[in-house]
Amino acid sequence: MSIPAELKYTKDHEWIKIENGVATIGVTDFAQQELGDIVFVEIETVGETLNKEDVFGTVEAVKTVSDLFMPVSGEVMELNEELEGNPEIVNSEPYGGGWMIKVKMSDDSEADSLLSADQYSELVSV
């Protein structure tokens, strides 16, 4: 299982990469393995400003449907349109082509409460 050191993580199994106040967000390798084959990603929050821990979309797998939670507050600027026709990218490239949204962060300090790769690794190794 891959847990890139340069990313931050949530207890809800989202990852976040921050560059110049813009956060790219997706689900972790652990999450996609737990979900199984992902068949649909629904995100209808582009243009909306959401708070940390708000639901920004859902991911549907063969076994279940799971909510996706905002790791930080901000405006959803972009969604990965590639997922519309190829949701399985989340399974094959959770940290690359399987990213889900880009968010203009409203409060950079919220990133301080996210988990490091080591902390996330501890969380999922239980």
N, CA, C and O atoms as CSV, one atom per row, in Angstrom:
chain,resi,resn,atom,element,x,y,z
A,1,MET,N,N,0.846,-1.180,0.000
A,1,MET,CA,C,0.000,0.000,0.000
A,1,MET,C,C,0.893,1.245,0.000
A,1,MET,O,O,1.853,1.341,0.763
A,2,SER,N,N,0.554,2.174,-0.861
A,2,SER,CA,C,1.342,3.386,-1.039
A,2,SER,C,C,0.795,4.529,-0.184
A,2,SER,O,O,-0.409,4.781,-0.169
A,3,ILE,N,N,1.697,5.220,0.531
A,3,ILE,CA,C,1.341,6.407,1.319
A,3,ILE,C,C,2.436,7.446,1.080
A,3,ILE,O,O,3.386,7.525,1.859
A,4,PRO,N,N,2.319,8.248,0.014
A,4,PRO,CA,C,3.363,9.221,-0.307
A,4,PRO,C,C,3.628,10.212,0.831
A,4,PRO,O,O,2.697,10.779,1.403
A,5,ALA,N,N,4.907,10.410,1.150
A,5,ALA,CA,C,5.312,11.256,2.271
A,5,ALA,C,C,4.999,12.733,2.053
A,5,ALA,O,O,4.826,13.471,3.022
A,6,GLU,N,N,4.921,13.178,0.794
A,6,GLU,CA,C,4.731,14.608,0.533
A,6,GLU,C,C,3.274,15.065,0.667
A,6,GLU,O,O,2.993,16.261,0.583
A,7,LEU,N,N,2.356,14.135,0.871
A,7,LEU,CA,C,0.942,14.473,0.990
A,7,LEU,C,C,0.504,14.534,2.447
A,7,LEU,O,O,1.195,14.042,3.339
A,8,LYS,N,N,-0.663,15.152,2.675
A,8,LYS,CA,C,-1.325,15.146,3.975
A,8,LYS,C,C,-2.552,14.251,3.852
A,8,LYS,O,O,-3.014,13.976,2.744
A,9,TYR,N,N,-3.083,13.795,4.985
A,9,TYR,CA,C,-4.168,12.813,4.975
A,9,TYR,C,C,-5.224,13.144,6.021
A,9,TYR,O,O,-4.973,13.888,6.969
A,10,THR,N,N,-6.428,12.566,5.824
A,10,THR,CA,C,-7.494,12.710,6.814
A,10,THR,C,C,-7.822,11.336,7.400
A,10,THR,O,O,-7.459,10.303,6.838
A,11,LYS,N,N,-8.504,11.347,8.523
A,11,LYS,CA,C,-8.950,10.092,9.125
A,11,LYS,C,C,-10.042,9.431,8.283
A,11,LYS,O,O,-10.341,8.250,8.458
A,12,ASP,N,N,-10.639,10.211,7.361
A,12,ASP,CA,C,-11.673,9.685,6.466
A,12,ASP,C,C,-11.079,9.140,5.166
A,12,ASP,O,O,-11.819,8.770,4.254
A,13,HIS,N,N,-9.756,9.090,5.078
A,13,HIS,CA,C,-9.023,8.477,3.966
A,13,HIS,C,C,-8.991,9.301,2.690
A,13,HIS,O,O,-8.946,8.754,1.588
A,14,GLU,N,N,-9.015,10.634,2.846
A,14,GLU,CA,C,-8.719,11.504,1.717
A,14,GLU,C,C,-7.262,11.936,1.821
A,14,GLU,O,O,-6.702,12.022,2.914
A,15,TRP,N,N,-6.657,12.207,0.669
A,15,TRP,CA,C,-5.319,12.796,0.654
A,15,TRP,C,C,-5.436,14.209,0.099
A,15,TRP,O,O,-6.396,14.537,-0.599
A,16,ILE,N,N,-4.450,15.041,0.418
A,16,ILE,CA,C,-4.457,16.425,-0.022
A,16,ILE,C,C,-3.032,16.856,-0.343
A,16,ILE,O,O,-2.093,16.585,0.406
A,17,LYS,N,N,-2.901,17.531,-1.469
A,17,LYS,CA,C,-1.617,18.105,-1.898
A,17,LYS,C,C,-1.855,19.594,-2.065
A,17,LYS,O,O,-2.734,19.997,-2.826
A,18,ILE,N,N,-1.078,20.423,-1.360
A,18,ILE,CA,C,-1.284,21.868,-1.370
A,18,ILE,C,C,-0.159,22.548,-2.141
A,18,ILE,O,O,1.023,22.350,-1.860
A,19,GLU,N,N,-0.560,23.357,-3.123
A,19,GLU,CA,C,0.391,24.142,-3.907
A,19,GLU,C,C,-0.183,25.536,-4.118
A,19,GLU,O,O,-1.215,25.702,-4.769
A,20,ASN,N,N,0.502,26.547,-3.556
A,20,ASN,CA,C,0.090,27.948,-3.728
A,20,ASN,C,C,-1.368,28.195,-3.353
A,20,ASN,O,O,-2.091,28.873,-4.083
A,21,GLY,N,N,-1.799,27.652,-2.225
A,21,GLY,CA,C,-3.149,27.883,-1.732
A,21,GLY,C,C,-4.234,27.065,-2.416
A,21,GLY,O,O,-5.418,27.225,-2.118
A,22,VAL,N,N,-3.830,26.183,-3.340
A,22,VAL,CA,C,-4.786,25.309,-4.025
A,22,VAL,C,C,-4.535,23.874,-3.576
A,22,VAL,O,O,-3.410,23.377,-3.635
A,23,ALA,N,N,-5.593,23.224,-3.130
A,23,ALA,CA,C,-5.499,21.848,-2.643
A,23,ALA,C,C,-6.070,20.891,-3.682
A,23,ALA,O,O,-7.210,21.038,-4.121
A,24,THR,N,N,-5.260,19.910,-4.066
A,24,THR,CA,C,-5.750,18.813,-4.898
A,24,THR,C,C,-6.112,17.692,-3.933
A,24,THR,O,O,-5.339,17.363,-3.033
A,25,ILE,N,N,-7.303,17.104,-4.126
A,25,ILE,CA,C,-7.839,16.142,-3.156
A,25,ILE,C,C,-8.283,14.869,-3.870
A,25,ILE,O,O,-8.852,14.918,-4.960
A,26,GLY,N,N,-8.013,13.732,-3.237
A,26,GLY,CA,C,-8.466,12.449,-3.748
A,26,GLY,C,C,-8.615,11.468,-2.600
A,26,GLY,O,O,-8.510,11.851,-1.435
A,27,VAL,N,N,-8.858,10.208,-2.920
A,27,VAL,CA,C,-8.929,9.183,-1.878
A,27,VAL,C,C,-7.638,8.377,-1.881
A,27,VAL,O,O,-6.980,8.233,-2.911
A,28,THR,N,N,-7.294,7.861,-0.725
A,28,THR,CA,C,-6.027,7.155,-0.560
A,28,THR,C,C,-6.052,5.763,-1.187
A,28,THR,O,O,-7.108,5.217,-1.509
A,29,ASP,N,N,-4.869,5.221,-1.346
A,29,ASP,CA,C,-4.705,3.863,-1.842
A,29,ASP,C,C,-5.446,2.887,-0.925
A,29,ASP,O,O,-6.103,1.960,-1.398
A,30,PHE,N,N,-5.335,3.102,0.388
A,30,PHE,CA,C,-6.041,2.256,1.352
A,30,PHE,C,C,-7.550,2.309,1.093
A,30,PHE,O,O,-8.215,1.273,1.065
A,31,ALA,N,N,-8.084,3.515,0.906
A,31,ALA,CA,C,-9.528,3.671,0.696
A,31,ALA,C,C,-9.995,2.958,-0.560
A,31,ALA,O,O,-11.013,2.266,-0.540
A,32,GLN,N,N,-9.256,3.121,-1.658
A,32,GLN,CA,C,-9.708,2.488,-2.893
A,32,GLN,C,C,-9.637,0.971,-2.788
A,32,GLN,O,O,-10.458,0.275,-3.385
A,33,GLN,N,N,-8.658,0.441,-2.028
A,33,GLN,CA,C,-8.584,-1.013,-1.825
A,33,GLN,C,C,-9.771,-1.503,-1.003
A,33,GLN,O,O,-10.350,-2.548,-1.300
A,34,GLU,N,N,-10.131,-0.744,0.034
A,34,GLU,CA,C,-11.263,-1.114,0.884
A,34,GLU,C,C,-12.582,-1.051,0.113
A,34,GLU,O,O,-13.456,-1.898,0.296
A,35,LEU,N,N,-12.717,-0.041,-0.751
A,35,LEU,CA,C,-13.951,0.121,-1.517
A,35,LEU,C,C,-14.117,-0.960,-2.578
A,35,LEU,O,O,-15.234,-1.401,-2.850
A,36,GLY,N,N,-13.016,-1.384,-3.173
A,36,GLY,CA,C,-13.098,-2.338,-4.280
A,36,GLY,C,C,-13.211,-1.589,-5.596
A,36,GLY,O,O,-12.834,-0.420,-5.680
A,37,ASP,N,N,-13.724,-2.246,-6.615
A,37,ASP,CA,C,-13.806,-1.647,-7.952
A,37,ASP,C,C,-14.749,-0.452,-7.963
A,37,ASP,O,O,-15.947,-0.585,-7.713
A,38,ILE,N,N,-14.193,0.711,-8.256
A,38,ILE,CA,C,-14.980,1.944,-8.291
A,38,ILE,C,C,-15.655,2.062,-9.650
A,38,ILE,O,O,-15.009,1.980,-10.695
A,39,VAL,N,N,-16.973,2.256,-9.611
A,39,VAL,CA,C,-17.750,2.283,-10.846
A,39,VAL,C,C,-18.338,3.658,-11.149
A,39,VAL,O,O,-18.802,3.894,-12.265
A,40,PHE,N,N,-18.327,4.575,-10.171
A,40,PHE,CA,C,-18.915,5.889,-10.407
A,40,PHE,C,C,-18.410,6.875,-9.364
A,40,PHE,O,O,-18.331,6.552,-8.179
A,41,VAL,N,N,-18.070,8.081,-9.812
A,41,VAL,CA,C,-17.699,9.173,-8.909
A,41,VAL,C,C,-18.655,10.326,-9.209
A,41,VAL,O,O,-18.755,10.774,-10.352
A,42,GLU,N,N,-19.352,10.801,-8.185
A,42,GLU,CA,C,-20.299,11.903,-8.369
A,42,GLU,C,C,-19.864,13.109,-7.553
A,42,GLU,O,O,-19.794,13.065,-6.325
A,43,ILE,N,N,-19.575,14.188,-8.271
A,43,ILE,CA,C,-19.181,15.439,-7.624
A,43,ILE,C,C,-19.961,16.556,-8.309
A,43,ILE,O,O,-19.762,16.828,-9.493
A,44,GLU,N,N,-20.845,17.197,-7.557
A,44,GLU,CA,C,-21.668,18.278,-8.109
A,44,GLU,C,C,-21.479,19.561,-7.314
A,44,GLU,O,O,-22.407,20.361,-7.194
A,45,THR,N,N,-20.271,19.763,-6.765
A,45,THR,CA,C,-20.035,20.903,-5.890
A,45,THR,C,C,-19.095,21.940,-6.504
A,45,THR,O,O,-18.646,22.844,-5.800
A,46,VAL,N,N,-18.788,21.834,-7.797
A,46,VAL,CA,C,-17.904,22.812,-8.427
A,46,VAL,C,C,-18.545,24.189,-8.343
A,46,VAL,O,O,-19.726,24.360,-8.646
A,47,GLY,N,N,-17.741,25.176,-7.922
A,47,GLY,CA,C,-18.241,26.540,-7.761
A,47,GLY,C,C,-18.776,26.824,-6.375
A,47,GLY,O,O,-19.032,27.979,-6.037
A,48,GLU,N,N,-18.948,25.793,-5.569
A,48,GLU,CA,C,-19.465,25.973,-4.214
A,48,GLU,C,C,-18.318,26.159,-3.224
A,48,GLU,O,O,-17.224,25.627,-3.411
A,49,THR,N,N,-18.590,26.918,-2.178
A,49,THR,CA,C,-17.650,27.060,-1.075
A,49,THR,C,C,-18.143,26.152,0.048
A,49,THR,O,O,-19.267,26.288,0.531
A,50,LEU,N,N,-17.284,25.228,0.450
A,50,LEU,CA,C,-17.641,24.242,1.467
A,50,LEU,C,C,-16.720,24.373,2.669
A,50,LEU,O,O,-15.596,24.862,2.560
A,51,ASN,N,N,-17.212,23.931,3.807
A,51,ASN,CA,C,-16.418,23.936,5.032
A,51,ASN,C,C,-15.693,22.613,5.190
A,51,ASN,O,O,-16.080,21.591,4.624
A,52,LYS,N,N,-14.635,22.664,5.973
A,52,LYS,CA,C,-13.907,21.448,6.323
A,52,LYS,C,C,-14.896,20.419,6.864
A,52,LYS,O,O,-15.748,20.750,7.689
A,53,GLU,N,N,-14.785,19.175,6.403
A,53,GLU,CA,C,-15.598,18.023,6.793
A,53,GLU,C,C,-16.972,17.986,6.121
A,53,GLU,O,O,-17.735,17.048,6.356
A,54,ASP,N,N,-17.314,18.992,5.279
A,54,ASP,CA,C,-18.542,18.895,4.486
A,54,ASP,C,C,-18.365,17.804,3.426
A,54,ASP,O,O,-17.240,17.490,3.038
A,55,VAL,N,N,-19.461,17.238,2.968
A,55,VAL,CA,C,-19.425,16.243,1.894
A,55,VAL,C,C,-19.293,16.979,0.563
A,55,VAL,O,O,-20.091,17.869,0.268
A,56,PHE,N,N,-18.288,16.616,-0.246
A,56,PHE,CA,C,-18.133,17.251,-1.554
A,56,PHE,C,C,-18.554,16.348,-2.701
A,56,PHE,O,O,-18.608,16.796,-3.847
A,57,GLY,N,N,-18.855,15.082,-2.417
A,57,GLY,CA,C,-19.288,14.162,-3.455
A,57,GLY,C,C,-19.389,12.753,-2.898
A,57,GLY,O,O,-19.272,12.532,-1.693
A,58,THR,N,N,-19.609,11.801,-3.805
A,58,THR,CA,C,-19.665,10.396,-3.409
A,58,THR,C,C,-18.876,9.560,-4.404
A,58,THR,O,O,-18.674,9.937,-5.558
A,59,VAL,N,N,-18.441,8.414,-3.911
A,59,VAL,CA,C,-17.785,7.437,-4.763
A,59,VAL,C,C,-18.562,6.130,-4.609
A,59,VAL,O,O,-18.845,5.680,-3.499
A,60,GLU,N,N,-18.895,5.537,-5.749
A,60,GLU,CA,C,-19.669,4.297,-5.742
A,60,GLU,C,C,-18.779,3.161,-6.217
A,60,GLU,O,O,-18.157,3.226,-7.277
A,61,ALA,N,N,-18.741,2.129,-5.406
A,61,ALA,CA,C,-17.989,0.929,-5.754
A,61,ALA,C,C,-18.986,-0.223,-5.872
A,61,ALA,O,O,-20.169,-0.070,-5.566
A,62,VAL,N,N,-18.497,-1.358,-6.313
A,62,VAL,CA,C,-19.363,-2.522,-6.465
A,62,VAL,C,C,-20.039,-2.853,-5.131
A,62,VAL,O,O,-21.210,-3.230,-5.100
A,63,LYS,N,N,-19.290,-2.709,-4.027
A,63,LYS,CA,C,-19.777,-3.101,-2.715
A,63,LYS,C,C,-20.591,-2.036,-1.983
A,63,LYS,O,O,-21.469,-2.375,-1.189
A,64,THR,N,N,-20.312,-0.735,-2.239
A,64,THR,CA,C,-20.867,0.301,-1.377
A,64,THR,C,C,-20.808,1.673,-2.037
A,64,THR,O,O,-20.186,1.842,-3.085
A,65,VAL,N,N,-21.463,2.650,-1.411
A,65,VAL,CA,C,-21.356,4.055,-1.788
A,65,VAL,C,C,-20.809,4.794,-0.573
A,65,VAL,O,O,-21.302,4.610,0.540
A,66,SER,N,N,-19.790,5.632,-0.778
A,66,SER,CA,C,-19.179,6.367,0.328
A,66,SER,C,C,-19.152,7.851,0.043
A,66,SER,O,O,-18.925,8.279,-1.089
A,67,ASP,N,N,-19.389,8.639,1.093
A,67,ASP,CA,C,-19.268,10.085,0.975
A,67,ASP,C,C,-17.802,10.477,0.925
A,67,ASP,O,O,-16.936,9.782,1.457
A,68,LEU,N,N,-17.542,11.603,0.277
A,68,LEU,CA,C,-16.211,12.193,0.208
A,68,LEU,C,C,-16.241,13.478,1.025
A,68,LEU,O,O,-17.116,14.319,0.821
A,69,PHE,N,N,-15.294,13.639,1.950
A,69,PHE,CA,C,-15.303,14.766,2.879
A,69,PHE,C,C,-14.181,15.748,2.580
A,69,PHE,O,O,-13.069,15.356,2.228
A,70,MET,N,N,-14.492,17.033,2.728
A,70,MET,CA,C,-13.507,18.098,2.529
A,70,MET,C,C,-12.465,18.061,3.643
A,70,MET,O,O,-12.824,18.123,4.819
A,71,PRO,N,N,-11.179,17.963,3.294
A,71,PRO,CA,C,-10.130,18.018,4.320
A,71,PRO,C,C,-9.884,19.443,4.811
A,71,PRO,O,O,-9.379,19.645,5.915
A,72,VAL,N,N,-10.246,20.434,3.984
A,72,VAL,CA,C,-10.062,21.856,4.305
A,72,VAL,C,C,-11.255,22.629,3.743
A,72,VAL,O,O,-11.968,22.140,2.867
A,73,SER,N,N,-11.459,23.836,4.254
A,73,SER,CA,C,-12.520,24.709,3.740
A,73,SER,C,C,-12.035,25.419,2.482
A,73,SER,O,O,-10.852,25.724,2.335
A,74,GLY,N,N,-12.986,25.675,1.573
A,74,GLY,CA,C,-12.618,26.440,0.389
A,74,GLY,C,C,-13.611,26.259,-0.733
A,74,GLY,O,O,-14.618,25.564,-0.600
A,75,GLU,N,N,-13.297,26.917,-1.866
A,75,GLU,CA,C,-14.153,26.858,-3.043
A,75,GLU,C,C,-13.685,25.737,-3.964
A,75,GLU,O,O,-12.509,25.664,-4.323
A,76,VAL,N,N,-14.611,24.868,-4.338
A,76,VAL,CA,C,-14.313,23.791,-5.275
A,76,VAL,C,C,-14.194,24.428,-6.658
A,76,VAL,O,O,-15.188,24.871,-7.234
A,77,MET,N,N,-12.968,24.470,-7.183
A,77,MET,CA,C,-12.694,25.156,-8.446
A,77,MET,C,C,-12.771,24.232,-9.654
A,77,MET,O,O,-13.139,24.652,-10.751
A,78,GLU,N,N,-12.425,22.986,-9.441
A,78,GLU,CA,C,-12.293,22.088,-10.589
A,78,GLU,C,C,-12.531,20.656,-10.145
A,78,GLU,O,O,-12.199,20.276,-9.022
A,79,LEU,N,N,-13.113,19.864,-11.045
A,79,LEU,CA,C,-13.196,18.437,-10.787
A,79,LEU,C,C,-12.469,17.714,-11.910
A,79,LEU,O,O,-12.315,18.238,-13.014
A,80,ASN,N,N,-12.034,16.526,-11.613
A,80,ASN,CA,C,-11.308,15.712,-12.581
A,80,ASN,C,C,-12.332,15.088,-13.527
A,80,ASN,O,O,-12.932,14.058,-13.218
A,81,GLU,N,N,-12.523,15.720,-14.673
A,81,GLU,CA,C,-13.541,15.260,-15.617
A,81,GLU,C,C,-13.216,13.890,-16.210
A,81,GLU,O,O,-14.100,13.213,-16.735
A,82,GLU,N,N,-11.966,13.488,-16.129
A,82,GLU,CA,C,-11.554,12.165,-16.615
A,82,GLU,C,C,-12.296,11.057,-15.869
A,82,GLU,O,O,-12.511,9.976,-16.418
A,83,LEU,N,N,-12.687,11.321,-14.628
A,83,LEU,CA,C,-13.363,10.311,-13.810
A,83,LEU,C,C,-14.762,9.995,-14.307
A,83,LEU,O,O,-15.300,8.926,-14.021
A,84,GLU,N,N,-15.354,10.926,-15.052
A,84,GLU,CA,C,-16.717,10.706,-15.537
A,84,GLU,C,C,-16.805,9.455,-16.410
A,84,GLU,O,O,-17.715,8.643,-16.244
A,85,GLY,N,N,-15.873,9.304,-17.323
A,85,GLY,CA,C,-15.885,8.140,-18.201
A,85,GLY,C,C,-15.000,7.003,-17.744
A,85,GLY,O,O,-15.137,5.874,-18.214
A,86,ASN,N,N,-14.084,7.298,-16.820
A,86,ASN,CA,C,-13.110,6.302,-16.363
A,86,ASN,C,C,-12.931,6.335,-14.846
A,86,ASN,O,O,-11.836,6.635,-14.370
A,87,PRO,N,N,-13.980,6.033,-14.073
A,87,PRO,CA,C,-13.852,6.107,-12.608
A,87,PRO,C,C,-12.835,5.122,-12.046
A,87,PRO,O,O,-12.342,5.311,-10.934
A,88,GLU,N,N,-12.515,4.072,-12.802
A,88,GLU,CA,C,-11.560,3.071,-12.326
A,88,GLU,C,C,-10.137,3.626,-12.192
A,88,GLU,O,O,-9.268,2.964,-11.627
A,89,ILE,N,N,-9.895,4.840,-12.710
A,89,ILE,CA,C,-8.584,5.474,-12.525
A,89,ILE,C,C,-8.292,5.649,-11.038
A,89,ILE,O,O,-7.136,5.610,-10.618
A,90,VAL,N,N,-9.350,5.845,-10.240
A,90,VAL,CA,C,-9.157,5.991,-8.795
A,90,VAL,C,C,-8.514,4.720,-8.233
A,90,VAL,O,O,-7.693,4.798,-7.319
A,91,ASN,N,N,-8.878,3.553,-8.769
A,91,ASN,CA,C,-8.280,2.296,-8.323
A,91,ASN,C,C,-6.836,2.166,-8.793
A,91,ASN,O,O,-5.971,1.754,-8.021
A,92,SER,N,N,-6.568,2.510,-10.042
A,92,SER,CA,C,-5.235,2.282,-10.600
A,92,SER,C,C,-4.236,3.391,-10.273
A,92,SER,O,O,-3.038,3.127,-10.168
A,93,GLU,N,N,-4.713,4.630,-10.111
A,93,GLU,CA,C,-3.821,5.765,-9.841
A,93,GLU,C,C,-4.410,6.694,-8.783
A,93,GLU,O,O,-4.696,7.852,-9.084
A,94,PRO,N,N,-4.597,6.219,-7.559
A,94,PRO,CA,C,-5.268,7.059,-6.560
A,94,PRO,C,C,-4.553,8.385,-6.295
A,94,PRO,O,O,-5.206,9.376,-5.969
A,95,TYR,N,N,-3.226,8.421,-6.430
A,95,TYR,CA,C,-2.472,9.649,-6.145
A,95,TYR,C,C,-2.074,10.405,-7.410
A,95,TYR,O,O,-1.450,11.463,-7.323
A,96,GLY,N,N,-2.420,9.886,-8.568
A,96,GLY,CA,C,-2.064,10.531,-9.821
A,96,GLY,C,C,-3.307,10.946,-10.579
A,96,GLY,O,O,-3.990,11.898,-10.202
A,97,GLY,N,N,-3.597,10.221,-11.656
A,97,GLY,CA,C,-4.740,10.530,-12.504
A,97,GLY,C,C,-6.078,10.389,-11.818
A,97,GLY,O,O,-7.090,10.851,-12.345
A,98,GLY,N,N,-6.110,9.752,-10.631
A,98,GLY,CA,C,-7.356,9.542,-9.910
A,98,GLY,C,C,-7.729,10.651,-8.940
A,98,GLY,O,O,-8.635,10.480,-8.125
A,99,TRP,N,N,-7.031,11.804,-9.018
A,99,TRP,CA,C,-7.419,12.932,-8.149
A,99,TRP,C,C,-8.868,13.306,-8.437
A,99,TRP,O,O,-9.383,13.020,-9.518
A,100,MET,N,N,-9.527,13.948,-7.469
A,100,MET,CA,C,-10.959,14.228,-7.615
A,100,MET,C,C,-11.297,15.695,-7.804
A,100,MET,O,O,-11.991,16.051,-8.756
A,101,ILE,N,N,-10.815,16.555,-6.905
A,101,ILE,CA,C,-11.146,17.978,-7.010
A,101,ILE,C,C,-9.935,18.843,-6.699
A,101,ILE,O,O,-8.954,18.393,-6.107
A,102,LYS,N,N,-10.038,20.119,-7.123
A,102,LYS,CA,C,-9.081,21.159,-6.731
A,102,LYS,C,C,-9.874,22.242,-6.023
A,102,LYS,O,O,-10.941,22.657,-6.476
A,103,VAL,N,N,-9.326,22.691,-4.897
A,103,VAL,CA,C,-10.027,23.627,-4.017
A,103,VAL,C,C,-9.127,24.826,-3.724
A,103,VAL,O,O,-7.958,24.669,-3.373
A,104,LYS,N,N,-9.695,26.035,-3.876
A,104,LYS,CA,C,-8.996,27.237,-3.432
A,104,LYS,C,C,-9.261,27.359,-1.941
A,104,LYS,O,O,-10.379,27.645,-1.514
A,105,MET,N,N,-8.212,27.138,-1.158
A,105,MET,CA,C,-8.367,27.090,0.301
A,105,MET,C,C,-8.729,28.463,0.869
A,105,MET,O,O,-8.204,29.482,0.421
A,106,SER,N,N,-9.638,28.485,1.870
A,106,SER,CA,C,-9.977,29.734,2.529
A,106,SER,C,C,-9.152,29.963,3.786
A,106,SER,O,O,-9.054,31.097,4.254
A,107,ASP,N,N,-8.558,28.920,4.339
A,107,ASP,CA,C,-7.773,29.060,5.567
A,107,ASP,C,C,-6.615,28.063,5.533
A,107,ASP,O,O,-6.786,26.881,5.833
A,108,ASP,N,N,-5.444,28.559,5.164
A,108,ASP,CA,C,-4.266,27.691,5.029
A,108,ASP,C,C,-3.921,26.958,6.324
A,108,ASP,O,O,-3.352,25.867,6.284
A,109,SER,N,N,-4.261,27.547,7.469
A,109,SER,CA,C,-3.890,26.934,8.754
A,109,SER,C,C,-4.641,25.626,9.008
A,109,SER,O,O,-4.217,24.831,9.847
A,110,GLU,N,N,-5.753,25.388,8.296
A,110,GLU,CA,C,-6.479,24.124,8.485
A,110,GLU,C,C,-5.628,22.919,8.103
A,110,GLU,O,O,-5.844,21.821,8.618
A,111,ALA,N,N,-4.683,23.108,7.224
A,111,ALA,CA,C,-3.813,22.002,6.804
A,111,ALA,C,C,-2.950,21.500,7.961
A,111,ALA,O,O,-2.486,20.360,7.941
A,112,ASP,N,N,-2.734,22.345,8.965
A,112,ASP,CA,C,-1.908,21.961,10.113
A,112,ASP,C,C,-2.509,20.806,10.910
A,112,ASP,O,O,-1.781,20.078,11.585
A,113,SER,N,N,-3.824,20.629,10.840
A,113,SER,CA,C,-4.477,19.572,11.624
A,113,SER,C,C,-4.576,18.248,10.862
A,113,SER,O,O,-5.081,17.261,11.398
A,114,LEU,N,N,-4.099,18.223,9.619
A,114,LEU,CA,C,-4.140,16.985,8.835
A,114,LEU,C,C,-3.038,16.031,9.264
A,114,LEU,O,O,-2.072,16.436,9.910
A,115,LEU,N,N,-3.185,14.771,8.904
A,115,LEU,CA,C,-2.216,13.746,9.289
A,115,LEU,C,C,-1.028,13.721,8.340
A,115,LEU,O,O,-1.173,13.933,7.136
A,116,SER,N,N,0.140,13.460,8.896
A,116,SER,CA,C,1.326,13.221,8.070
A,116,SER,C,C,1.239,11.792,7.520
A,116,SER,O,O,0.382,11.012,7.935
A,117,ALA,N,N,2.124,11.463,6.594
A,117,ALA,CA,C,2.151,10.102,6.043
A,117,ALA,C,C,2.378,9.082,7.157
A,117,ALA,O,O,1.745,8.026,7.164
A,118,ASP,N,N,3.263,9.382,8.090
A,118,ASP,CA,C,3.530,8.453,9.195
A,118,ASP,C,C,2.299,8.279,10.089
A,118,ASP,O,O,1.978,7.164,10.502
A,119,GLN,N,N,1.618,9.375,10.383
A,119,GLN,CA,C,0.421,9.281,11.220
A,119,GLN,C,C,-0.686,8.501,10.506
A,119,GLN,O,O,-1.390,7.701,11.122
A,120,TYR,N,N,-0.827,8.744,9.206
A,120,TYR,CA,C,-1.855,8.018,8.446
A,120,TYR,C,C,-1.508,6.532,8.363
A,120,TYR,O,O,-2.386,5.675,8.461
A,121,SER,N,N,-0.247,6.242,8.186
A,121,SER,CA,C,0.214,4.844,8.125
A,121,SER,C,C,-0.134,4.124,9.422
A,121,SER,O,O,-0.581,2.977,9.397
A,122,GLU,N,N,0.068,4.790,10.550
A,122,GLU,CA,C,-0.305,4.215,11.851
A,122,GLU,C,C,-1.803,3.956,11.932
A,122,GLU,O,O,-2.238,2.916,12.428
A,123,LEU,N,N,-2.587,4.912,11.439
A,123,LEU,CA,C,-4.043,4.793,11.471
A,123,LEU,C,C,-4.533,3.568,10.719
A,123,LEU,O,O,-5.404,2.850,11.210
A,124,VAL,N,N,-3.989,3.320,9.540
A,124,VAL,CA,C,-4.497,2.227,8.700
A,124,VAL,C,C,-3.822,0.880,8.956
A,124,VAL,O,O,-4.243,-0.136,8.404
A,125,SER,N,N,-2.800,0.865,9.771
A,125,SER,CA,C,-2.111,-0.410,10.043
A,125,SER,C,C,-2.722,-1.165,11.204
A,125,SER,O,O,-2.189,-2.191,11.625
A,126,VAL,N,N,-3.831,-0.673,11.727
A,126,VAL,CA,C,-4.485,-1.292,12.898
A,126,VAL,C,C,-5.079,-2.631,12.517
A,126,VAL,O,O,-5.670,-3.307,13.359
